[in-house]
Amino acid sequence: MITHGNEIKLFAGNSNRPLAEAIAKKLNTSLGECEVGKFSDGEISVHICETVRGRDLFIIQSTSSPVNDNLMELLIMIDAAKRASVGRVTAVIPYFGYARQDRKARSRDPITAKLIADLLTSSGADRVLTMDLHAPQIQGFFNIPVDNLLGGPTLYNYFADKVDENFIVVSPDVGSVGRARKVAERLGCPLAIIDKRRPKANVMEVMNIIGSVEGKKCLLVDDMIDTAGTIVQGAQALVNAGAKEIKACCTHAVLSGPALERLEDSPIDELVMLDTIELPPEKRLAKMKILTTADIFAAAIENVYLDKPMSKIYD
């Protein structure tokens, strides 16, 4: 690690320690000593156990389940660092929660993505480093720099040697078309789209498939899998349309509620995901493959530290 005037420091909350440790290892350093626990009434307790005065500080914390606890850990760690006279603090949020309500879809809806942006800024974050925001425009909710890293390159590099003339990338809904199109272009294969409508949250009904998938090897591409309703019903629609093989990939494996049972019983042959959210052993299925993002985040942290452009990461 090349250094300049302000020494780099990495800290992590409790949301995804394995990823944080892997990032630190890539940077040839170790995580700073910090006690992050709870008082007896459930309030978050934070104590930074070493000096951070004038340092360039990176706090690694996904706002995954338990979402509210992990979010409060992050906010309180930022506040503790600012009050300890840190030089600059970057919130490294591999999975940015509360991002699905990014607009008022109905009257009297909140915009939680904007609320979280305000909370992070108010707590003292100078910069946010994240990956595959649910909606790219969330970057505009911040008045501080936001680097939205791409999980796509890691995913399509994995599938690159599996592409043949029968391979096709499929977007599970209209909202994921842009993401799926980029993967299709990089893999040099055609694109299909599943048109659907959602009567209410986490309930999906497939309408039709735009494009021919008969006899094809299909790769479903999405940014996150939560209850797995969208991806599983999409996979079944592809099978009904004559698809020969179904694979799926996503950046964020939220996997809540009935997700594991649905995925296990689904026609999906292989599910590839990134490690932005820690997946405990009891949530892992034989058909799952987890790829690390430690390299990308380590490179991004180094570029922020050295004031280098992010575009070089994907060159």
C-alpha positions as CSV (number, residue, x, y, z in Angstrom):
1,M,0.0,0.0,0.0
2,I,1.4,3.3,-1.1
3,T,1.0,6.0,1.6
4,H,0.7,9.7,1.7
5,G,0.3,12.2,4.5
6,N,-2.7,10.7,6.2
7,E,-2.5,7.1,7.2
8,I,-5.3,4.8,6.0
9,K,-7.5,3.0,8.6
10,L,-10.1,0.3,8.0
11,F,-12.9,-0.5,10.4
12,A,-15.9,-2.7,10.2
13,G,-19.2,-3.2,11.9
14,N,-20.8,-6.6,12.4
15,S,-22.7,-6.9,9.1
16,N,-20.1,-8.6,6.9
17,R,-16.9,-9.2,8.8
18,P,-15.6,-11.9,6.3
19,L,-15.7,-9.4,3.4
20,A,-14.1,-6.6,5.5
21,E,-11.3,-8.9,6.5
22,A,-10.7,-10.0,2.9
23,I,-10.6,-6.3,1.8
24,A,-8.1,-5.6,4.5
25,K,-5.9,-8.5,3.5
26,K,-5.9,-7.3,-0.2
27,L,-4.7,-4.0,1.0
28,N,-1.9,-5.6,3.2
29,T,-3.3,-4.2,6.4
30,S,-5.7,-5.3,9.1
31,L,-9.0,-4.0,10.5
32,G,-8.7,-1.4,13.2
33,E,-9.7,-2.3,16.7
34,C,-13.3,-1.2,17.5
35,E,-15.9,-2.5,19.9
36,V,-19.3,-2.6,18.4
37,G,-22.0,-4.1,20.7
38,K,-25.2,-3.4,22.5
39,F,-26.4,-2.1,25.8
40,S,-28.8,-4.3,27.7
41,D,-31.8,-2.4,26.3
42,G,-30.7,-3.0,22.7
43,E,-29.0,0.4,22.0
44,I,-25.9,0.2,19.8
45,S,-22.6,0.7,21.7
46,V,-19.5,1.8,19.8
47,H,-15.9,2.4,21.0
48,I,-13.0,3.0,18.7
49,C,-10.0,1.5,20.5
50,E,-7.2,3.3,18.7
51,T,-6.3,6.8,17.5
52,V,-7.8,8.0,14.2
53,R,-6.9,11.6,14.5
54,G,-6.2,13.0,11.0
55,R,-6.5,9.6,9.4
56,D,-8.2,8.6,6.1
57,L,-10.8,6.3,7.6
58,F,-13.0,3.7,5.8
59,I,-15.9,2.0,7.6
60,I,-17.0,-1.2,5.9
61,Q,-20.6,-2.1,6.7
62,S,-23.5,-3.4,4.6
63,T,-27.0,-2.3,5.7
64,S,-28.4,-5.9,5.3
65,S,-30.4,-7.9,7.8
66,P,-30.8,-6.9,10.6
67,V,-31.1,-3.7,8.6
68,N,-31.9,-1.3,11.4
69,D,-29.1,-2.5,13.7
70,N,-26.5,-2.5,10.9
71,L,-27.6,1.0,9.8
72,M,-27.3,2.3,13.3
73,E,-23.9,0.7,13.8
74,L,-22.7,2.5,10.7
75,L,-24.1,5.9,11.7
76,I,-22.7,5.7,15.2
77,M,-19.3,4.5,14.0
78,I,-19.1,7.5,11.7
79,D,-20.2,9.9,14.5
80,A,-17.5,8.4,16.8
81,A,-14.9,8.8,14.1
82,K,-15.8,12.4,13.5
83,R,-15.7,13.2,17.2
84,A,-12.3,11.6,17.3
85,S,-11.0,14.2,14.8
86,V,-10.7,11.8,11.8
87,G,-9.3,13.4,8.7
88,R,-11.8,12.0,6.2
89,V,-14.4,9.2,6.6
90,T,-15.7,7.1,3.8
91,A,-18.7,4.8,4.4
92,V,-18.1,1.6,2.4
93,I,-21.5,0.1,2.0
94,P,-21.4,-3.0,-0.2
95,Y,-25.1,-3.4,0.0
96,F,-27.1,-0.2,0.4
97,G,-30.4,-1.0,2.1
98,Y,-33.6,1.0,2.1
99,A,-33.0,1.7,-1.6
100,R,-36.2,0.2,-3.1
101,Q,-38.3,3.2,-2.1
102,D,-36.5,5.7,-4.3
103,R,-39.6,7.7,-5.4
104,K,-43.2,8.3,-4.5
105,A,-44.9,5.5,-6.3
106,R,-48.1,6.2,-4.5
107,S,-49.6,9.1,-2.5
108,R,-48.1,9.4,1.0
109,D,-45.2,7.1,0.3
110,P,-41.8,7.9,1.9
111,I,-38.5,8.1,-0.1
112,T,-36.3,6.1,2.2
113,A,-33.3,6.2,-0.1
114,K,-33.2,10.0,0.3
115,L,-33.7,9.6,4.1
116,I,-30.7,7.3,4.4
117,A,-28.6,9.6,2.3
118,D,-29.4,12.5,4.6
119,L,-28.7,10.4,7.7
120,L,-25.3,9.4,6.4
121,T,-24.4,12.9,5.5
122,S,-25.6,14.3,8.8
123,S,-23.6,11.7,10.7
124,G,-20.5,13.0,9.1
125,A,-19.6,10.8,6.2
126,D,-17.4,12.6,3.6
127,R,-17.9,10.0,0.9
128,V,-19.9,6.8,0.1
129,L,-18.5,3.8,-1.6
130,T,-21.2,1.2,-2.6
131,M,-22.0,-1.4,-5.3
132,D,-25.0,-1.7,-7.7
133,L,-27.4,0.7,-6.2
134,H,-31.0,-0.5,-6.8
135,A,-31.5,2.7,-8.7
136,P,-28.5,4.7,-10.0
137,Q,-30.3,8.0,-9.5
138,I,-29.9,7.5,-5.7
139,Q,-26.4,8.9,-6.2
140,G,-28.1,12.3,-6.7
141,F,-29.8,12.1,-3.3
142,F,-26.4,12.8,-1.7
143,N,-24.5,16.1,-1.4
144,I,-21.2,14.2,-1.0
145,P,-19.4,12.1,-3.5
146,V,-20.8,8.6,-4.2
147,D,-18.9,5.9,-6.0
148,N,-21.3,3.2,-7.3
149,L,-19.1,0.2,-8.2
150,L,-20.3,-2.4,-10.7
151,G,-20.8,-6.0,-9.8
152,G,-21.5,-7.0,-13.4
153,P,-17.9,-7.4,-14.5
154,T,-17.3,-10.0,-11.8
155,L,-20.4,-11.9,-12.8
156,Y,-19.9,-11.9,-16.6
157,N,-16.3,-12.8,-16.3
158,Y,-17.5,-16.0,-14.5
159,F,-19.8,-16.9,-17.3
160,A,-17.5,-15.8,-20.2
161,D,-16.3,-19.3,-20.9
162,K,-19.8,-20.8,-20.8
163,V,-21.2,-18.8,-23.7
164,D,-22.0,-20.6,-27.0
165,E,-24.4,-20.0,-29.8
166,N,-27.4,-21.1,-27.6
167,F,-26.6,-18.8,-24.7
168,I,-29.0,-15.9,-24.0
169,V,-29.2,-13.3,-21.3
170,V,-32.6,-12.6,-19.8
171,S,-33.8,-9.7,-17.8
172,P,-36.4,-10.8,-15.2
173,D,-38.3,-7.5,-15.5
174,V,-38.3,-4.3,-17.4
175,G,-36.4,-2.5,-14.5
176,S,-33.4,-4.8,-15.0
177,V,-33.1,-4.4,-18.8
178,G,-30.2,-1.9,-18.7
179,R,-28.2,-4.2,-16.4
180,A,-28.9,-7.3,-18.4
181,R,-28.2,-5.5,-21.7
182,K,-24.7,-4.6,-20.4
183,V,-24.0,-8.3,-19.5
184,A,-25.3,-9.5,-22.9
185,E,-23.1,-7.0,-24.7
186,R,-20.0,-8.0,-22.8
187,L,-20.8,-11.7,-23.4
188,G,-21.7,-11.2,-27.0
189,C,-25.1,-12.9,-26.9
190,P,-28.7,-11.9,-27.4
191,L,-31.1,-10.5,-24.8
192,A,-34.6,-11.5,-23.8
193,I,-37.0,-9.7,-21.5
194,I,-39.7,-11.0,-19.2
195,D,-42.6,-8.6,-19.1
196,K,-44.5,-8.8,-15.8
197,R,-46.7,-6.8,-13.5
198,R,-46.6,-6.7,-9.7
199,P,-50.0,-6.5,-7.9
200,K,-48.2,-5.6,-4.6
201,A,-44.8,-5.7,-3.0
202,N,-43.0,-9.1,-3.3
203,V,-45.8,-10.5,-5.4
204,M,-45.1,-11.0,-9.2
205,E,-47.1,-12.2,-12.1
206,V,-45.4,-13.1,-15.3
207,M,-47.1,-11.8,-18.5
208,N,-45.0,-12.7,-21.5
209,I,-41.4,-13.1,-22.8
210,I,-40.0,-10.7,-25.3
211,G,-37.5,-12.7,-27.4
212,S,-37.1,-16.4,-28.3
213,V,-35.7,-18.7,-25.6
214,E,-36.8,-22.1,-27.0
215,G,-33.9,-24.5,-26.8
216,K,-31.6,-21.8,-25.2
217,K,-29.3,-21.7,-22.2
218,C,-30.7,-18.8,-20.3
219,L,-28.9,-16.5,-17.8
220,L,-31.2,-14.4,-15.6
221,V,-29.5,-11.2,-14.4
222,D,-30.8,-9.1,-11.5
223,D,-29.3,-6.7,-8.9
224,M,-30.8,-8.4,-5.9
225,I,-32.8,-11.5,-4.9
226,D,-35.0,-10.9,-1.9
227,T,-37.9,-13.3,-1.5
228,A,-36.9,-14.9,-4.9
229,G,-40.4,-14.6,-6.3
230,T,-39.3,-12.6,-9.4
231,I,-36.4,-14.8,-10.3
232,V,-38.1,-18.1,-9.7
233,Q,-41.3,-17.2,-11.5
234,G,-39.1,-15.9,-14.3
235,A,-37.2,-19.1,-14.5
236,Q,-40.4,-21.1,-14.6
237,A,-41.7,-18.9,-17.4
238,L,-38.5,-19.6,-19.4
239,V,-39.0,-23.4,-18.9
240,N,-42.6,-23.1,-20.0
241,A,-41.3,-21.3,-23.1
242,G,-38.9,-24.1,-24.0
243,A,-35.6,-23.0,-22.4
244,K,-33.1,-25.9,-22.1
245,E,-31.1,-24.7,-19.1
246,I,-31.5,-21.9,-16.6
247,K,-28.8,-20.1,-14.7
248,A,-29.2,-16.9,-12.6
249,C,-26.9,-14.3,-11.1
250,C,-27.3,-11.3,-8.8
251,T,-25.1,-8.8,-6.9
252,H,-27.0,-8.9,-3.6
253,A,-28.3,-12.1,-2.0
254,V,-30.9,-10.7,0.4
255,L,-32.7,-14.0,0.6
256,S,-35.5,-13.3,3.0
257,G,-38.8,-15.1,3.8
258,P,-39.4,-18.1,1.5
259,A,-36.5,-17.4,-0.7
260,L,-34.4,-20.5,0.1
261,E,-37.3,-22.9,-0.3
262,R,-38.4,-21.3,-3.6
263,L,-34.8,-21.4,-5.0
264,E,-34.3,-25.0,-4.0
265,D,-37.5,-26.1,-5.7
266,S,-37.0,-23.9,-8.8
267,P,-35.7,-25.0,-12.2
268,I,-32.6,-22.8,-11.7
269,D,-29.6,-25.0,-12.2
270,E,-27.0,-22.6,-10.9
271,L,-27.2,-19.4,-8.9
272,V,-24.2,-17.1,-8.8
273,M,-24.0,-14.2,-6.4
274,L,-21.5,-11.8,-4.9
275,D,-20.5,-11.5,-1.3
276,T,-21.9,-8.0,-0.6
277,I,-24.1,-9.6,2.0
278,E,-22.7,-12.3,4.3
279,L,-24.5,-15.6,3.7
280,P,-24.3,-18.0,6.7
281,P,-23.9,-21.7,6.0
282,E,-27.6,-22.4,6.8
283,K,-28.6,-20.2,3.9
284,R,-26.3,-21.8,1.3
285,L,-27.7,-24.3,-1.3
286,A,-25.7,-26.7,-3.4
287,K,-26.7,-24.8,-6.5
288,M,-25.2,-21.5,-5.2
289,K,-21.8,-20.1,-6.2
290,I,-20.5,-17.0,-4.3
291,L,-17.9,-14.7,-5.9
292,T,-15.9,-12.2,-3.9
293,T,-15.9,-8.5,-4.3
294,A,-12.9,-8.0,-2.1
295,D,-10.6,-7.2,-5.1
296,I,-12.9,-4.5,-6.4
297,F,-13.5,-2.8,-3.0
298,A,-9.8,-2.9,-2.2
299,A,-8.9,-1.3,-5.5
300,A,-11.6,1.3,-5.0
301,I,-10.5,2.1,-1.4
302,E,-6.9,2.5,-2.6
303,N,-8.0,4.8,-5.5
304,V,-10.1,7.0,-3.1
305,Y,-7.1,7.1,-0.7
306,L,-4.7,8.1,-3.5
307,D,-7.2,10.3,-5.3
308,K,-7.0,8.2,-8.5
309,P,-9.9,7.7,-11.0
310,M,-12.3,4.8,-10.4
311,S,-12.6,4.1,-14.1
312,K,-9.2,2.4,-14.0
313,I,-10.6,-0.5,-11.9
314,Y,-12.4,-2.0,-14.9
315,D,-9.7,-1.4,-17.5
